[in-house]
Amino acid sequence: MIHKNNVARTGILIIVFMVFFFLFAFLYKKPFIEVVDVWSMKNVSDLHQSGLNSFFIFITNSASRPYQYGILIFFSIIWLLAEKKWKEPLVLWVCLIGVRYGNHWFKISFERIRPEFERVIEINGYSFPSGHAMISIAFFGMLSYLLVQNYKILHSYKELVYGLTVLFVFLVGFSRVYLGVHYPTDVLGGYLAGGTWLLLCVLLYELLKTRWTDKES
């Protein structure tokens, strides 16, 4: 059963994330934010070297669409066919499809042009919020939550699982700045928007678990 205090805390976090996201969306065009963004991009571009370029290209590719859908299908098959579970794949599908469409809608709504600094890779489309940051925190965050909730061995090491997920999501976000395709505010905005969707999906999963537990008892 979902504890009311947990729901309340999650609801407050959702509101906080949403408020800060729209604050970033309002402020990124302001001169003092643009100065920080430009300064950050210039300093990060000074780090460019062959080895780091290859590493961050690998990181950013690891969070790209083919890998996301590959992971989604892999765990959907395990949960549906091997373990006869439907709530986990349903919520994970809702999470990924929802966050991808949400990111597309935000980008065409804000229409922020991508940075024009030294790029390691070339990419089209708008900049705010970062799709890699937004989708990674929602999808990989939800995946790690579902794995911890479903497997006792992982639940015993949940701090490690969540810690590695946070590290990976951070590296994905930083890779977008390093590669020259996003401003830092794009990444932060992506984290806030994706984090909001992640929390909503967690609530959905817990609600489904509670409803079906009540029906079966």
Secondary structure, DSSP 8 states (H G I E B T S, - for coil): ---HHHHHHHHHHHHHHHHHHHHHHHHTTSHHHHHHHHHHHHHHHTT--HHHHHHHHHHHHHTSHHHHHHHHHHHHHIIIIIS---HHHHHHHHHHHHHHHHHHHHHHHH------S--SS---S--SS-HHHHHHHHHHHHHHHHHHHH-HHHHTTHHHHHHHHHHHHHHHHHHHHHTTSS-HHHHHHHHHHHHHHHHHHHHHHHHHHHHHHHHH-
